[in-house]
Amino acid sequence: MSKNIGILTGGGDCPGLNPAIRGAVMRGLDHGFTFTAFVEGWRGLVEGKTRPIGLVDVQDIAKLGGTILKSSRTNPFKKEGAVQKCLDNLKKFKIDALIAIGGEDTLGVATRLFEEHKVNTVGVPKTMDNDLSGTDFTFGFDTAASLAVDAAERLKDTGSSHLRIMVLEVMGRHAGWVALYTGIAAAADWILLPEQEPDIEKMCAHLKVAHARKGVALVVASEGTELPQYKDVKQELDQFGHMILKDRGVGDDLAKLIEEKTGIEARSAVIGHMQRGGPPTLFDRILGLRVGAAAADAVAAGNFGKMMAIRGTEITAVSLKEATGKLKLVDDKWIKFAETFYK
Ligand code: F6P
């Protein structure tokens, strides 16, 4: 008898989700699967909100940003009775296995459903933050960082005309991968990451030197950078216990600090959610398609409780539990590499 597979996308959207959906459905058709999509992430499973999905729905979506299945940051483990509703709906819609496409949060739920409730889950990793363990890259990151590099270079052009120091604030939450790659690729003069306590004095001294030589200087700052003034500020948390950083304004705060300490005019810009929209890059399309297809293969093989990862150039199945156990953060080797270019 043909299997009916549930599929959903959860958490912050990013380019590559639609290719992943296409990969899973197209390869699933080869295995004779039918699909039931739960819309709006875990909220769709809790509330039993579905839409049919088949060949026609995925035939031309690899080029599209966002997710045709919609998303939310719902955590069923945080809502009384919601997990039971998930289990009931899996029965009601006759779901044999569930493909969850998401980051640490969404896949954390998939892990618990597998470990604690024996649901046949397979995870597909996504996030522009690139902070999932167990995989070298997540789709969404390449597009988001490429867009940020473009923004950074545009900032340098205008900064150069006005002899200013420019600050670009990028997303990434608790991990600095986007800031790191953007800063290195766009030849920033300083990069600030959540993983490293900022040395404001040292940064400002260096910015003065760089500005004197080039007539402009660029700082790329991750939104999660812990400036000294944030030490005692209580930050709002989401349903998964993560800081909501949208109102913090690290870019603006930094530009003020830099201006104060260097005496050089400074401006800041926030790329924000623009980084999450638009068509996926070639890399994110191919990665999304590959991990999506691998998820359908894992279902066919009964290889549950696994996440489809890219290691080197190969797609491989890793334990969901291990992948969601801890975040992948920027390490000292990378920081040292970035500092090579502070001249
Ligand atoms: O996790 C992806 C991400 O874009 C983070 O970089 C950012 O902090 C967060 O999502 C923003 O979330 P929201 O879209 O809910 O404002």
Boltz pocket constraint, residues with backbone or C-beta under 6 A from the ligand:
constraints:
  - pocket:
      binder: B
      contacts: [[A, 12], [A, 13], [A, 73], [A, 103], [A, 127], [A, 128], [A, 129], [A, 171], [A, 172], [A, 173], [A, 223], [A, 243], [A, 245], [A, 246], [A, 276]]
      max_distance: 6.0
